[in-house]
Structures are given as structure tokens and as C-alpha cells.
């Protein structure tokens, strides 16, 4: 199973998730590609992801996390010894998302919800300040990310494999040209 974890206020309809799903259906239809719509609350999102992983009957499970999804993927990968690709991951969302306290709206489906301090505290509870298994991670960042500072990610994952591209954006421009490389790194196929 390949579990794609979307970011804050995103959804399974993000272009990266849709493009990867389409590519996988053509090239590796045997990979069970899952992109759940995550609740906006960290503890609930982690519970959703953990339940999905626990329900998988195959022992080959890998993660791709984008932005806040990269933060979640990092915690899950460290806890469960899984391989993970982190795409422009959020490193300290418990600081960044304080700006979103109050009512929010999902960009894709217009869902409205209240993001509170307790949700920021939930993010702190799943922080992975030290990466103990750096070989399990592939970090992919673009320096033109308008939302997150790529230097924070490269500092945290300095012992992992890093792909650093100059320019680009938070969505990771031309992400699709890395699909074959990602699948090889995740070791989901023989």
C-alpha cells in the first residue's frame, strides 16, 4: 500500500495526489494507492491514518506526505519503521498554523471548521525533533516554496536522501517527473 497524506486544507483532489494516482494505475496497478480525506484536526487525522495502516494486510507499506502531510508521515514512519517521501514538508506546523486559529475553510470542498489551540497542542504531541531512521526518508524540496522555508527541512533531514530543486513552489512544480524514482525509493515493487 502507498498512502498519500495531503496537507493542511487540502484533499485527495490535490493535483499531486491525482497525478500520482493516474500514473500508478497505468504503470503499477498492483499498488494499493490510498488517499484519504483527512479530518482537519491532527489527533483525528493521525487516528485515521493509523487505522488505515493497521487494516493493510500487506507488509509493504510506504508513505508520501506533502506539507502538513509530510509532518504526519514523518511521525508515522519513525513510529512504524516505514519508508516515506516528504514533499515540501512542514517542520514546525505547531508554529505556522497558529495563524489559522479560528474558523477555516477547506480549499477543495468548502468544509468549514474551527481550528483551536488544542489542535496546535496535538501537533506538538506528534513532533519528531530527531530523525532516528534517516535511511527511511527521501526529502524533496523546492527553494521557491512560498509557504515553507526549505532550509528547515534540509536541516532536519540532513542525513536522509535529499532532492533540492532551485525555484519551484509549495506545490512542487513538475512533481510528476519524479514518480519512477519515488516508487524505486519506496521499494514497493520488485
DOPADREN-254568 format. One record per residue (C-alpha): residue number from 0; residue in one letter; x, y, z. Coordinates in pm, 1 decimal. Layout:
! DOPADREN-254568
<node NUM,a,<X,Y,Z>>,
...
END
This chain:
! DOPADREN-254568
<node 0,x,<0.0,0.0,0.0>>,
<node 1,x,<113.1,351.2,-81.1>>,
<node 2,x,<-53.1,603.9,146.1>>,
<node 3,x,<-56.0,962.7,21.1>>,
<node 4,x,<-103.8,1215.3,303.0>>,
<node 5,x,<-227.5,1555.0,190.5>>,
<node 6,x,<-155.7,1885.6,358.5>>,
<node 7,x,<-350.0,2139.8,560.6>>,
<node 8,x,<-675.1,2246.5,391.7>>,
<node 9,x,<-602.8,2012.1,102.8>>,
<node 10,x,<-776.1,1691.8,-5.6>>,
<node 11,x,<-745.2,1378.0,-220.1>>,
<node 12,x,<-825.8,1612.2,-509.9>>,
<node 13,x,<-486.2,1784.1,-491.9>>,
<node 14,x,<-308.9,1774.5,-826.3>>,
<node 15,x,<-13.1,1574.6,-687.7>>,
<node 16,x,<-239.7,1302.8,-549.6>>,
<node 17,x,<-447.5,1282.1,-867.8>>,
<node 18,x,<-143.2,1280.5,-1097.6>>,
<node 19,x,<32.1,1011.7,-894.5>>,
<node 20,x,<-284.0,800.1,-876.3>>,
<node 21,x,<-330.0,819.6,-1252.8>>,
<node 22,x,<34.3,731.3,-1318.1>>,
<node 23,x,<25.8,438.5,-1075.2>>,
<node 24,x,<-290.2,295.7,-1234.2>>,
<node 25,x,<-106.6,287.3,-1568.8>>,
<node 26,x,<235.8,165.6,-1451.9>>,
<node 27,x,<184.1,-19.4,-1121.3>>,
<node 28,x,<-182.7,-115.9,-1088.1>>,
<node 29,x,<-84.4,-374.0,-825.2>>,
<node 30,x,<-0.2,-95.1,-577.2>>,
<node 31,x,<-291.6,-16.8,-349.2>>,
<node 32,x,<-287.0,364.0,-362.0>>,
<node 33,x,<-479.9,526.5,-78.9>>,
<node 34,x,<-550.4,898.9,-43.7>>,
<node 35,x,<-788.3,952.5,246.5>>,
<node 36,x,<-961.4,1281.3,306.6>>,
<node 37,x,<-815.9,1376.3,643.6>>,
<node 38,x,<-1000.7,1547.4,922.0>>,
<node 39,x,<-856.2,1894.3,986.3>>,
<node 40,x,<-772.5,1805.0,1347.1>>,
<node 41,x,<-429.4,1644.3,1398.7>>,
<node 42,x,<-526.2,1376.5,1653.5>>,
<node 43,x,<-818.5,1267.2,1435.7>>,
<node 44,x,<-605.0,1267.8,1119.6>>,
<node 45,x,<-336.3,1053.7,1285.4>>,
<node 46,x,<-605.4,813.8,1410.0>>,
<node 47,x,<-744.6,786.3,1055.3>>,
<node 48,x,<-401.1,717.9,908.4>>,
<node 49,x,<-306.8,468.9,1180.1>>,
<node 50,x,<-632.3,275.9,1129.4>>,
<node 51,x,<-572.9,261.1,754.3>>,
<node 52,x,<-218.7,131.2,805.3>>,
<node 53,x,<-338.7,-122.8,1063.2>>,
<node 54,x,<-600.7,-251.4,818.9>>,
<node 55,x,<-344.2,-321.8,546.6>>,
<node 56,x,<-280.9,-693.1,502.2>>,
<node 57,x,<39.3,-646.7,302.6>>,
<node 58,x,<361.1,-583.1,493.4>>,
<node 59,x,<485.7,-342.2,225.8>>,
<node 60,x,<351.0,-4.4,327.3>>,
<node 61,x,<503.3,329.4,230.5>>,
<node 62,x,<410.0,692.8,273.1>>,
<node 63,x,<416.9,1013.4,74.3>>,
<node 64,x,<343.3,1327.3,270.7>>,
<node 65,x,<305.5,1677.9,135.0>>,
<node 66,x,<335.5,1986.5,356.8>>,
<node 67,x,<148.8,1906.0,682.2>>,
<node 68,x,<112.8,1553.8,541.4>>,
<node 69,x,<493.4,1534.5,548.6>>,
<node 70,x,<486.4,1613.3,920.8>>,
<node 71,x,<233.1,1333.9,975.3>>,
<node 72,x,<430.6,1096.3,752.5>>,
<node 73,x,<747.8,1164.7,945.8>>,
<node 74,x,<583.8,1069.2,1276.7>>,
<node 75,x,<424.3,756.3,1131.0>>,
<node 76,x,<743.4,646.6,952.4>>,
<node 77,x,<953.7,685.0,1265.1>>,
<node 78,x,<696.9,510.6,1485.9>>,
<node 79,x,<629.1,220.6,1246.4>>,
<node 80,x,<965.5,195.5,1065.6>>,
<node 81,x,<817.0,278.7,724.3>>,
<node 82,x,<976.2,438.1,419.9>>,
<node 83,x,<847.7,786.3,340.6>>,
<node 84,x,<882.8,1056.1,78.5>>,
<node 85,x,<835.3,1405.1,218.5>>,
<node 86,x,<740.8,1674.2,-32.8>>,
<node 87,x,<799.8,2031.0,89.9>>,
<node 88,x,<715.7,1909.6,441.7>>,
<node 89,x,<610.9,2130.0,726.8>>,
<node 90,x,<871.0,2112.8,1003.2>>,
<node 91,x,<706.9,2321.5,1276.0>>,
<node 92,x,<335.3,2336.9,1191.2>>,
<node 93,x,<259.3,2399.6,1557.2>>,
<node 94,x,<409.2,2746.9,1498.2>>,
<node 95,x,<287.6,2811.7,1143.7>>,
<node 96,x,<-73.1,2705.8,1199.4>>,
<node 97,x,<-125.7,2940.2,1494.1>>,
<node 98,x,<-207.3,3194.8,1224.0>>,
<node 99,x,<-509.5,2976.3,1133.9>>,
<node 100,x,<-668.5,2969.2,1478.8>>,
<node 101,x,<-1040.1,3030.0,1438.2>>,
<node 102,x,<-1275.4,2941.7,1155.9>>,
<node 103,x,<-1122.7,2793.1,839.6>>,
<node 104,x,<-1245.1,2665.0,505.1>>,
<node 105,x,<-1104.9,2375.0,306.2>>,
<node 106,x,<-980.9,2493.0,-35.9>>,
<node 107,x,<-1127.5,2194.7,-220.8>>,
<node 108,x,<-1466.5,2113.6,-71.2>>,
<node 109,x,<-1563.1,2430.8,118.0>>,
<node 110,x,<-1589.4,2242.2,451.1>>,
<node 111,x,<-1580.5,2490.0,739.5>>,
<node 112,x,<-1426.8,2405.0,1075.8>>,
<node 113,x,<-1286.6,2562.7,1389.4>>,
<node 114,x,<-911.5,2523.9,1445.0>>,
<node 115,x,<-825.9,2580.6,1811.0>>,
<node 116,x,<-521.2,2591.9,2039.9>>,
<node 117,x,<-585.6,2231.2,2143.3>>,
<node 118,x,<-521.9,2132.0,1779.9>>,
<node 119,x,<-189.0,2314.4,1783.3>>,
<node 120,x,<-108.8,2122.1,2102.4>>,
<node 121,x,<-194.5,1795.7,1921.3>>,
<node 122,x,<68.2,1882.0,1660.2>>,
<node 123,x,<328.6,1923.5,1933.0>>,
<node 124,x,<244.1,1577.6,2066.6>>,
<node 125,x,<348.7,1413.1,1739.3>>,
<node 126,x,<665.6,1612.2,1681.8>>,
<node 127,x,<973.7,1414.5,1573.6>>,
<node 128,x,<1258.5,1651.2,1665.2>>,
<node 129,x,<1526.4,1387.8,1594.8>>,
<node 130,x,<1510.3,1151.8,1298.1>>,
<node 131,x,<1638.4,813.5,1414.4>>,
<node 132,x,<1599.0,627.1,1082.9>>,
<node 133,x,<1714.1,873.5,814.6>>,
<node 134,x,<1759.3,597.7,555.3>>,
<node 135,x,<1380.3,560.1,551.8>>,
<node 136,x,<1331.2,913.3,420.5>>,
<node 137,x,<1352.0,1087.0,85.3>>,
<node 138,x,<1316.4,1462.6,124.2>>,
<node 139,x,<1201.0,1658.8,-181.4>>,
<node 140,x,<1203.1,2037.7,-155.3>>,
<node 141,x,<1193.8,2331.4,-390.6>>,
<node 142,x,<1361.6,2652.5,-284.6>>,
<node 143,x,<1082.3,2865.8,-430.7>>,
<node 144,x,<830.4,2730.2,-177.7>>,
<node 145,x,<626.0,3038.1,-89.1>>,
<node 146,x,<477.8,2879.4,225.1>>,
<node 147,x,<765.2,2698.2,397.5>>,
<node 148,x,<1137.8,2762.1,427.8>>,
<node 149,x,<1313.6,2470.0,259.7>>,
<node 150,x,<1621.0,2520.3,483.1>>,
<node 151,x,<1426.9,2398.0,786.6>>,
<node 152,x,<1353.4,2068.8,610.8>>,
<node 153,x,<1707.1,2019.5,478.8>>,
<node 154,x,<1847.7,2084.0,826.8>>,
<node 155,x,<1613.9,1832.5,992.7>>,
<node 156,x,<1658.2,1564.6,725.5>>,
<node 157,x,<2026.0,1632.9,653.2>>,
<node 158,x,<2114.7,1263.3,697.5>>,
<node 159,x,<1834.2,1143.8,470.6>>,
<node 160,x,<1842.6,1141.3,92.1>>,
<node 161,x,<1764.0,1494.7,-28.0>>,
<node 162,x,<1639.1,1625.5,-359.9>>,
<node 163,x,<1670.5,2003.9,-359.4>>,
<node 164,x,<1549.7,2190.6,-666.1>>,
<node 165,x,<1605.0,2561.0,-716.9>>,
<node 166,x,<1289.7,2756.1,-788.8>>,
<node 167,x,<956.0,2581.9,-797.6>>,
<node 168,x,<680.9,2638.1,-542.8>>,
<node 169,x,<497.9,2487.8,-245.9>>,
<node 170,x,<303.9,2253.9,-475.3>>,
<node 171,x,<636.0,2113.2,-602.9>>,
<node 172,x,<634.7,2208.7,-969.1>>,
<node 173,x,<679.7,1915.8,-1212.7>>,
<node 174,x,<638.4,1659.6,-933.0>>,
<node 175,x,<529.1,1401.9,-1191.1>>,
<node 176,x,<877.2,1366.2,-1340.0>>,
<node 177,x,<990.0,1204.6,-1011.2>>,
<node 178,x,<727.8,927.4,-993.8>>,
<node 179,x,<953.7,641.2,-1109.9>>,
<node 180,x,<1228.5,748.6,-872.7>>,
<node 181,x,<984.7,772.2,-580.8>>,
<node 182,x,<849.4,421.1,-639.3>>,
<node 183,x,<1202.6,279.1,-653.4>>,
<node 184,x,<1297.1,458.8,-330.6>>,
<node 185,x,<988.0,330.7,-150.7>>,
<node 186,x,<1068.9,-28.4,-255.5>>,
<node 187,x,<707.3,-109.9,-331.5>>,
<node 188,x,<787.9,-313.5,-641.1>>,
<node 189,x,<1049.5,-578.9,-708.8>>,
END
